[in-house]
């Protein structure tokens, strides 16, 4: 999210930039989901790999899958946070605009 300051030093949120960031994060979530599918331990060919090697690979793929899920959750939380911040700035902007109208 582009956090720029105006001439008074106030942080200005660019809603278009925030939406662009959200789209990028959603694309990353999709890639993480694709990776999780590719690295699914259920995809191991049991006829070609077995024993300790199979178990070790399955264990590592399970761990990687858990990490990918955690990263997807972090992406989702980040998207929600960006949306909350933008909504809060929009609310404050509306309140200030209403106060300014009342002063006229």
SULTA-V50604 format. One record per residue. PSI is psi in whole degrees, -180 to 180 (none if undefined). Layout:
psi=PSI
psi=PSI
//
This chain:
psi=134
psi=113
psi=96
psi=155
psi=141
psi=-174
psi=-22
psi=0
psi=1
psi=138
psi=133
psi=128
psi=126
psi=109
psi=-37
psi=-41
psi=-40
psi=-44
psi=-37
psi=-43
psi=-42
psi=-43
psi=-41
psi=-42
psi=-41
psi=-38
psi=-40
psi=-41
psi=-40
psi=-44
psi=-40
psi=-40
psi=-42
psi=-42
psi=-41
psi=-39
psi=-44
psi=-39
psi=15
psi=127
psi=-24
psi=-13
psi=-5
psi=130
psi=102
psi=-22
psi=-24
psi=-21
psi=133
psi=175
psi=-148
psi=-38
psi=-45
psi=-47
psi=-42
psi=-44
psi=-44
psi=-42
psi=-45
psi=-41
psi=-36
psi=-44
psi=-45
psi=-42
psi=-40
psi=-42
psi=-44
psi=-41
psi=-42
psi=-43
psi=-37
psi=-41
psi=-42
psi=-42
psi=-45
psi=-43
psi=-38
psi=-43
psi=-47
psi=-40
psi=-46
psi=-44
psi=-40
psi=-42
psi=-46
psi=-45
psi=-40
psi=-44
psi=-38
psi=-41
psi=-48
psi=-41
psi=-44
psi=-44
psi=-44
psi=-39
psi=-42
psi=-41
psi=-41
psi=-39
psi=-37
psi=-23
psi=-16
psi=none
//
